[in-house]
Amino acid sequence: MRIFGGHDYYDCGMAYGRDPDIMLVRDRKPTYVSVKEAGFSLLPKCKLDLGLRNWRFPAGWELKNVAVAFCAKVYRGAILTPSAPSSQKPELIWSADRLYAFNNREKKRCWIGVERSWRKKTPTPEEYMAVEDAPPSVREYMIAHRIAILVEEQPERRWEESQLRINPTGLKQLGFAKALDPYMAFQELSMWIGGVLGGVSPEIVRITDDKVLIENHGYDKHSFRSSSRVA
């Protein structure tokens, strides 16, 4: 598989060979579609929620739910960032074990759990964070629009409409490697694009600009000496 546009954690898979007939084109500039327009959301109504264990201690964290549809499989996790300037690094949680480890560490201040639902049974963290096949509406949408990856992040304000980002770079920043290792991710992309989507995702744009071609091969303006300096 050949990949065009930016860099991400699973690109290392190209070191094991490239099939020129399979191509993934990622967005250089973020491309979004609203969940209303798409007709579905990857985040359920019951999401992971951050609560206080003791009112005397500040939580110290801000939580954002995130979901990834990767080759028609759905992964759900959470990004925790310090709520004030801190030396602590963001916590990137993609499994129930990681969630429980965070809760044990922060036992005096806060906890993470699934929001309670009074209309139906509240899922356990294991159920909420289990990898599942995408619903038919999501799978059909990805095939119809030749999409390999969709990312949905919880809006900062409840009244804001959620957006789906199409074929993005930046899964590394979301810590998605904790959910799917780079070599397995590369293989799944190759099978999805080469098998289900027919080789290209989306329609490939033929690049003729020398600067873009050089950048796609991992070089920049500092990689070569100016011709005027060559003896």
C-alpha positions in Angstrom: 0.0 0.0 0.0 1.1 3.5 -0.8 0.1 6.4 1.5 -0.2 10.0 0.4 -0.6 13.0 2.8 1.1 13.6 6.1 2.4 10.9 8.5 0.9 8.6 11.1 2.0 5.9 13.5 1.2 2.9 11.1 3.3 4.2 8.2 6.1 2.0 9.3 4.2 -0.9 7.6 5.4 0.4 4.3 8.9 -0.8 5.2 7.8 -4.3 4.5 6.9 -3.6 0.9 4.4 -1.6 -1.1 1.6 -2.7 -3.4 1.3 0.2 -6.0 -2.3 -0.7 -6.7 -3.4 0.0 -3.2 -3.4 3.7 -2.2 -4.6 5.6 0.9 -5.0 9.4 0.5 -5.2 11.2 3.8 -6.4 14.7 4.3 -3.7 17.4 4.5 -6.4 19.9 5.6 -9.0 18.5 8.0 -12.1 17.3 6.1 -15.3 17.1 8.2 -18.9 16.0 7.8 -21.5 16.5 10.5 -23.1 13.5 12.2 -26.5 14.9 11.1 -25.3 14.9 7.4 -23.8 11.4 7.8 -26.8 10.1 9.5 -25.0 8.4 12.4 -22.7 9.0 15.4 -19.8 6.8 16.5 -20.3 7.9 20.1 -23.3 6.5 22.0 -25.5 8.5 24.3 -23.9 6.9 27.4 -20.3 8.0 27.2 -17.4 7.9 29.6 -17.8 10.5 32.3 -15.4 12.1 34.8 -16.6 12.5 38.4 -15.3 13.5 41.7 -14.6 10.9 44.4 -14.5 13.5 47.2 -15.7 17.1 47.0 -12.7 18.4 48.9 -10.3 17.4 46.0 -10.4 19.0 42.6 -10.6 16.5 39.7 -7.5 18.0 37.9 -8.5 16.5 34.6 -10.7 17.3 31.6 -12.2 14.4 29.6 -13.1 14.1 25.9 -14.7 11.1 24.5 -13.4 9.9 21.1 -14.3 7.2 18.7 -12.6 5.8 15.6 -14.2 3.8 12.8 -11.1 2.0 11.3 -11.9 -0.2 8.3 -15.5 -0.6 9.5 -14.5 -1.6 13.1 -15.4 0.9 15.9 -13.0 1.7 18.8 -14.0 4.0 21.7 -11.7 5.7 24.1 -11.1 8.9 26.1 -8.5 11.7 26.2 -7.7 13.2 29.6 -5.8 16.4 29.7 -4.7 18.3 32.9 -7.2 21.1 33.7 -4.5 23.4 34.8 -0.8 23.9 33.7 0.9 20.7 34.9 3.9 18.5 34.3 1.5 15.6 33.9 1.1 14.2 30.4 -2.4 13.6 28.8 -3.8 10.2 29.5 -4.9 8.3 26.4 -7.3 5.5 27.4 -8.5 2.8 24.9 -9.1 -0.1 27.2 -11.0 -0.9 30.4 -7.8 -2.0 32.1 -6.2 1.4 31.4 -9.3 3.1 32.8 -9.2 1.0 36.0 -5.5 1.8 36.4 -6.3 5.5 36.1 -9.1 5.2 38.7 -6.8 3.4 41.1 -4.1 6.1 40.7 -6.5 9.0 41.2 -8.7 7.3 43.8 -8.7 10.3 46.1 -9.7 12.8 43.5 -11.8 11.4 40.7 -12.9 8.4 38.7 -14.0 7.6 35.1 -17.0 5.5 34.4 -19.8 5.2 31.9 -22.7 7.7 32.3 -25.7 6.2 34.0 -28.7 5.6 31.8 -32.2 5.5 33.4 -33.9 4.2 30.2 -31.8 1.1 29.6 -29.0 -0.9 31.2 -25.8 1.1 31.6 -22.9 -0.7 29.8 -19.8 -1.7 31.8 -16.5 -0.1 30.8 -15.5 -3.5 29.2 -18.7 -3.4 27.1 -18.4 0.3 26.2 -14.7 -0.1 25.1 -15.0 -3.4 23.4 -14.1 -3.3 19.7 -17.1 -4.0 17.6 -18.1 -4.2 13.9 -19.5 -1.0 12.6 -23.3 -0.8 12.3 -24.6 -1.3 8.7 -25.2 2.4 8.3 -21.5 3.3 9.1 -20.1 0.5 6.9 -22.3 1.4 4.0 -21.4 5.1 4.3 -17.6 4.3 4.4 -18.0 2.1 1.3 -20.1 4.6 -0.6 -17.7 7.4 0.1 -14.5 5.3 -0.2 -13.5 6.0 3.4 -11.0 4.0 5.4 -11.0 6.0 8.7 -13.5 8.2 10.5 -12.8 10.0 13.8 -15.4 11.6 16.1 -14.3 13.7 19.1 -16.8 14.9 21.7 -17.6 18.6 21.3 -16.4 20.9 24.1 -19.9 22.2 24.6 -23.0 20.0 24.8 -25.0 22.1 22.3 -22.3 21.9 19.6 -22.9 19.5 16.7 -20.5 16.6 16.6 -18.3 16.2 13.5 -16.7 13.2 11.8 -13.2 13.7 10.4 -12.5 11.8 7.2 -9.3 9.8 6.5 -7.3 12.0 9.0 -3.7 12.1 10.1 -3.2 12.3 13.8 -4.2 8.9 15.2 -0.8 8.9 16.8 -1.7 12.0 18.8 -4.9 10.3 20.0 -2.8 7.4 21.3 -4.7 5.0 18.9 -1.7 2.7 18.8 -2.8 1.5 22.3 -6.0 0.2 20.6 -4.4 -1.2 17.4 -0.7 -1.8 16.9 0.9 -0.2 13.8 1.5 -3.4 11.8 -2.0 -4.7 12.3 -3.4 -1.3 11.4 -1.4 -1.2 8.2 -2.6 -4.7 7.3 -6.2 -3.9 8.0 -6.0 -0.8 5.9 -4.4 -2.8 3.0 -7.2 -5.4 3.1 -10.0 -2.9 3.5 -8.8 -0.6 0.7 -7.5 -3.3 -1.6 -10.5 -5.6 -1.1 -13.6 -3.7 -0.1 -12.9 -0.3 -1.7 -11.2 -1.7 -4.8 -7.7 -0.3 -4.3 -8.0 3.5 -3.8 -9.4 5.6 -1.0 -10.5 8.1 -2.1 -10.1 8.7 -5.9 -6.4 9.3 -6.3 -5.1 12.7 -7.4 -2.1 12.4 -9.7 0.6 14.6 -8.2 2.9 16.4 -10.7 4.3 19.2 -8.5 8.0 18.5 -7.7 7.8 20.0 -4.2 4.8 17.8 -3.2 6.5 14.7 -4.6 9.7 15.5 -2.6 7.7 16.0 0.6 5.8 12.7 0.1 9.1 10.9 -0.1 10.1 12.3 3.3 12.5 15.0 2.1 12.4 18.8 2.6 14.3 21.9 1.4 17.2 21.0 3.7 17.7 17.5 2.3 19.5 18.7 -0.8 22.3 21.3 -1.4 21.5 24.1 -3.7 22.8 23.4 -7.3 24.6 26.8 -7.2 26.8 25.4 -4.4 27.8 22.2 -6.3 31.2 22.4 -7.9 
